[in-house]
Amino acid sequence: MKVLVNDKEHLLEASSMTITELLEKLNIPSIGLVADLDGQIINNAELSSKNISDGSKIELIRIVGGG
């Protein structure tokens, strides 16, 4: 399947996977991460239950604190 992650195309062998599985495959830690899956905001608690499919567009946003 082909997906876009932060505007970069990735070809994956699986026909379906969760966002958590995608993050593991791309070696991206999920701590402090929010995902936008095809225009829908997915919080950290939902990453393991949301499936992506061929053509999905994922934007990963890292939340950082500071002052």
DAFENSUL-V29105 format. One line per field, one symbol per residue. phi: phi as a letter, one per 20 degrees, with the letter a starting at -180 (. if undefined). burial: + if it has 16 or more other C-alpha atoms within 10 Angstrom, else -. A space follows every 10 residues. Layout:
phi = ???
burial = ???
//
This chain:
phi = .dcdclmdfc edffebaefg ffgffeldfe fmdcdddlnd fdegfegede edcgnfdddd ceecdrb
burial = -++++----- ------++++ -+-------+ --+++++--- -+----+--- -+---+++++ -------
//
